[in-house]
Amino acid sequence: MSVDLKICGLNTPEAIKAAVMGRAAYIGFVFFKASPRAVTPDILANLCLPVPKTIKKVGLFVDASIEEIAAAVSTGSLDILQLHGSEAPSMLTEIKSKFGLPVMKAIAISCEDDLAKARIYEKCADMLLFDAKPPSGATRPGGNALSFDWALVAGQDWKLPWMLAGGIHLANLAQAVQISGASAIDVSSGVEDPPGFKNPAKITELLSLATTL
C-alpha cells in the first residue's frame, strides 16, 4: 500500500514540477509571513497553473484573519485550508461556512494529553494533522524539522482522516509510517537544503519511496 504525501511550503516552479511529476497527493502553500516558505496570493495562481486537479492544493494559515484567508481563496487555486495556529473550533466553523472549503486542523503533539485537544476538533474539521510542538522561542508553529513520539497517535480511533508531520525525511519515512500507522504524511523541511529552499531531487526521491511503502 502506498502512502499519500503532502509536500508543503512550495514556492518555486521547479519544486512544484517535482511534486507534480512525483504524483504527490497534496501540495501546500504557506501564507504566514514569518515563514521562510511564505508566498502571497499574487503569485499563487501562477504557481498552481501546472498542477492537475488530481493533486489537492492546500493553503496553510496561522491565526490568520478572515480577510487574509479570503485574499488567498479568491485566487480560486486552493482546495483545502490548513489552520496551523491556535484557532478555536468556532473559527473553523466560521471559515468553513464562509469559504465552502474543507478545513484541516494542525495539532501540536508532545504528550498524551495533547490528544484530548485533538478530539475537540473532530466535530468541526474535515481532517487532522499531527505535528511536533515547536521549540521554545520558535517563530513558526511548524516546519522546524522536529519529530514527536509517533506511537502516541498509533492505534487511536480517530473520527477524521489524519496526516502525520514533523521532521520526516527520506531516512525515517518508512519508520514514521510503521510506528504511527499513518496513511498520509506531510513533509516540508525534509525535502529542503536551507529552510525555505526546496530541493527538487529530494522531493522526487521521497515521493518515489512513498510508492513502495
ZAGUSE-833283 format. One record per residue (C-alpha): residue in one letter; x, y, z; residue number from 1. Coordinates in nm, 2 decimals. Example, Ala and Ser with C-alpha at 12.3 -4.5 7.8 and 13.67 -1.06 7.14 Angstrom:
<sites>
SITE   residu        u        v        w   num
SITE        a     1.23    -0.45     0.78     1
SITE        s     1.37    -0.11     0.71     2
</sites>
This chain:
<sites>
SITE   residu        u        v        w   num
SITE        m     0.00     0.00     0.00     1
SITE        s     0.14     0.33    -0.10     2
SITE        v     0.13     0.64     0.13     3
SITE        d    -0.01     0.97     0.03     4
SITE        l     0.24     1.25     0.06     5
SITE        k     0.19     1.62     0.11     6
SITE        i     0.48     1.84     0.01     7
SITE        c     0.43     2.16     0.20     8
SITE        g     0.59     2.50     0.17     9
SITE        l     0.64     2.51    -0.21    10
SITE        n     0.74     2.84    -0.35    11
SITE        t     0.92     2.78    -0.68    12
SITE        p     0.81     2.63    -1.02    13
SITE        e     1.09     2.38    -1.00    14
SITE        a     0.97     2.24    -0.67    15
SITE        i     0.61     2.22    -0.79    16
SITE        k     0.72     2.04    -1.10    17
SITE        a     0.90     1.78    -0.90    18
SITE        a     0.59     1.73    -0.67    19
SITE        v     0.36     1.70    -0.98    20
SITE        m     0.59     1.46    -1.16    21
SITE        g     0.63     1.25    -0.85    22
SITE        r     0.25     1.24    -0.80    23
SITE        a     0.22     1.40    -0.46    24
SITE        a    -0.14     1.37    -0.32    25
SITE        y    -0.12     1.72    -0.18    26
SITE        i     0.09     2.03    -0.22    27
SITE        g     0.10     2.31     0.04    28
SITE        f     0.15     2.68     0.02    29
SITE        v     0.23     2.88     0.33    30
SITE        f     0.06     3.21     0.39    31
SITE        f     0.25     3.31     0.71    32
SITE        k     0.50     3.60     0.68    33
SITE        a     0.73     3.47     0.95    34
SITE        s     0.80     3.15     0.75    35
SITE        p     1.09     3.13     0.50    36
SITE        r     0.85     2.94     0.28    37
SITE        a     0.59     3.21     0.27    38
SITE        v     0.41     3.30    -0.06    39
SITE        t     0.15     3.57    -0.14    40
SITE        p    -0.19     3.54    -0.31    41
SITE        d    -0.04     3.74    -0.60    42
SITE        i     0.19     3.46    -0.71    43
SITE        l    -0.03     3.16    -0.60    44
SITE        a    -0.23     3.14    -0.92    45
SITE        n     0.08     3.12    -1.15    46
SITE        l     0.25     2.86    -0.93    47
SITE        c    -0.06     2.64    -0.95    48
SITE        l    -0.11     2.66    -1.33    49
SITE        p     0.08     2.33    -1.39    50
SITE        v    -0.09     2.14    -1.10    51
SITE        p    -0.35     1.89    -1.22    52
SITE        k    -0.69     1.86    -1.04    53
SITE        t    -0.59     1.52    -0.90    54
SITE        i    -0.34     1.70    -0.66    55
SITE        k    -0.51     1.88    -0.38    56
SITE        k    -0.37     2.23    -0.32    57
SITE        v    -0.36     2.33     0.05    58
SITE        g    -0.33     2.68     0.19    59
SITE        l    -0.16     2.70     0.53    60
SITE        f    -0.26     2.98     0.76    61
SITE        v    -0.15     3.06     1.12    62
SITE        d    -0.41     3.26     1.32    63
SITE        a    -0.50     3.45     1.01    64
SITE        s    -0.79     3.69     0.98    65
SITE        i    -1.09     3.62     0.76    66
SITE        e    -0.96     3.89     0.52    67
SITE        e    -0.62     3.72     0.49    68
SITE        i    -0.77     3.39     0.41    69
SITE        a    -1.02     3.55     0.17    70
SITE        a    -0.73     3.70    -0.03    71
SITE        a    -0.58     3.36    -0.10    72
SITE        v    -0.91     3.18    -0.16    73
SITE        s    -1.02     3.45    -0.41    74
SITE        t    -0.75     3.32    -0.65    75
SITE        g    -0.95     3.01    -0.70    76
SITE        s    -0.64     2.80    -0.66    77
SITE        l    -0.70     2.63    -0.32    78
SITE        d    -0.88     2.31    -0.24    79
SITE        i    -0.82     2.28     0.13    80
SITE        l    -0.75     2.53     0.41    81
SITE        q    -0.49     2.42     0.67    82
SITE        l    -0.51     2.61     1.01    83
SITE        h    -0.18     2.57     1.19    84
SITE        g    -0.23     2.82     1.48    85
SITE        s    -0.44     2.83     1.79    86
SITE        e    -0.77     2.87     1.61    87
SITE        a    -1.08     2.78     1.82    88
SITE        p    -1.34     2.53     1.69    89
SITE        s    -1.58     2.82     1.64    90
SITE        m    -1.32     2.98     1.40    91
SITE        l    -1.31     2.66     1.20    92
SITE        t    -1.69     2.66     1.17    93
SITE        e    -1.69     3.02     1.05    94
SITE        i    -1.42     2.96     0.79    95
SITE        k    -1.59     2.65     0.65    96
SITE        s    -1.92     2.84     0.63    97
SITE        k    -1.77     3.14     0.46    98
SITE        f    -1.55     2.97     0.21    99
SITE        g    -1.71     2.64     0.15   100
SITE        l    -1.37     2.46     0.15   101
SITE        p    -1.26     2.16     0.37   102
SITE        v    -1.05     2.26     0.67   103
SITE        m    -0.75     2.07     0.80   104
SITE        k    -0.66     2.15     1.17   105
SITE        a    -0.30     2.10     1.28   106
SITE        i    -0.25     1.98     1.64   107
SITE        a     0.08     2.02     1.82   108
SITE        i     0.17     1.69     2.00   109
SITE        s     0.43     1.63     2.26   110
SITE        c     0.25     1.41     2.51   111
SITE        e    -0.07     1.20     2.55   112
SITE        d    -0.26     1.49     2.70   113
SITE        d    -0.24     1.67     2.36   114
SITE        l    -0.45     1.40     2.20   115
SITE        a    -0.75     1.52     2.40   116
SITE        k    -0.71     1.86     2.24   117
SITE        a    -0.73     1.70     1.90   118
SITE        r    -1.06     1.54     1.99   119
SITE        i    -1.21     1.88     2.03   120
SITE        y    -1.17     1.95     1.66   121
SITE        e    -1.32     1.62     1.54   122
SITE        k    -1.66     1.78     1.52   123
SITE        c    -1.56     2.08     1.32   124
SITE        a    -1.26     1.99     1.10   125
SITE        d    -1.25     1.77     0.79   126
SITE        m    -0.90     1.64     0.86   127
SITE        l    -0.64     1.65     1.14   128
SITE        l    -0.27     1.70     1.11   129
SITE        f    -0.04     1.59     1.39   130
SITE        d     0.28     1.79     1.42   131
SITE        a     0.55     1.83     1.68   132
SITE        k     0.53     2.12     1.92   133
SITE        p     0.77     2.40     1.82   134
SITE        p     1.07     2.46     2.04   135
SITE        s     1.07     2.75     2.29   136
SITE        g     1.12     3.08     2.11   137
SITE        a     1.03     2.95     1.77   138
SITE        t     0.88     3.20     1.52   139
SITE        r     0.67     2.94     1.34   140
SITE        p     0.44     2.65     1.46   141
SITE        g     0.57     2.40     1.21   142
SITE        g     0.84     2.33     0.96   143
SITE        n     1.10     2.31     1.24   144
SITE        a     1.25     1.97     1.15   145
SITE        l     1.13     1.83     1.48   146
SITE        s     0.96     1.50     1.54   147
SITE        f     0.74     1.37     1.83   148
SITE        d     0.67     1.02     1.96   149
SITE        w     0.48     0.88     1.67   150
SITE        a     0.35     0.60     1.89   151
SITE        l     0.12     0.85     2.06   152
SITE        v    -0.11     0.87     1.76   153
SITE        a    -0.09     0.50     1.67   154
SITE        g    -0.39     0.28     1.73   155
SITE        q    -0.63     0.57     1.81   156
SITE        d    -0.98     0.56     1.68   157
SITE        w    -0.99     0.89     1.50   158
SITE        k    -1.32     1.01     1.35   159
SITE        l    -1.15     1.20     1.08   160
SITE        p    -0.88     1.13     0.82   161
SITE        w    -0.54     1.24     0.96   162
SITE        m    -0.19     1.32     0.85   163
SITE        l     0.15     1.29     1.02   164
SITE        a     0.40     1.58     1.01   165
SITE        g     0.72     1.69     1.19   166
SITE        g     1.08     1.61     1.10   167
SITE        i     1.00     1.34     0.84   168
SITE        h     1.25     1.28     0.56   169
SITE        l     1.38     1.01     0.33   170
SITE        a     1.57     0.82     0.61   171
SITE        n     1.28     0.79     0.85   172
SITE        l     0.97     0.80     0.63   173
SITE        a     0.92     0.42     0.65   174
SITE        q     0.97     0.42     1.02   175
SITE        a     0.72     0.70     1.07   176
SITE        v     0.46     0.51     0.87   177
SITE        q     0.53     0.19     1.05   178
SITE        i     0.51     0.33     1.40   179
SITE        s     0.22     0.57     1.36   180
SITE        g     0.01     0.38     1.12   181
SITE        a    -0.03     0.69     0.91   182
SITE        s    -0.16     0.66     0.56   183
SITE        a    -0.08     1.03     0.48   184
SITE        i     0.25     1.21     0.55   185
SITE        d     0.33     1.58     0.54   186
SITE        v     0.69     1.68     0.46   187
SITE        s     0.84     2.03     0.44   188
SITE        s     1.19     2.07     0.59   189
SITE        g     1.27     1.71     0.50   190
SITE        v     1.30     1.80     0.13   191
SITE        e     1.49     2.12     0.18   192
SITE        d     1.85     2.23     0.18   193
SITE        p     1.84     2.55     0.39   194
SITE        p     1.50     2.63     0.53   195
SITE        g     1.26     2.76     0.27   196
SITE        f     1.46     2.62    -0.03   197
SITE        k     1.31     2.30    -0.16   198
SITE        n     1.54     2.05    -0.33   199
SITE        p     1.35     1.91    -0.63   200
SITE        a     1.57     1.59    -0.63   201
SITE        k     1.48     1.53    -0.27   202
SITE        i     1.11     1.57    -0.35   203
SITE        t     1.14     1.32    -0.63   204
SITE        e     1.33     1.07    -0.42   205
SITE        l     1.09     1.09    -0.13   206
SITE        l     0.78     1.05    -0.35   207
SITE        s     0.93     0.75    -0.52   208
SITE        l     1.00     0.59    -0.18   209
SITE        a     0.64     0.65    -0.07   210
SITE        t     0.50     0.44    -0.35   211
SITE        t     0.69     0.14    -0.21   212
SITE        l     0.55     0.16     0.14   213
</sites>
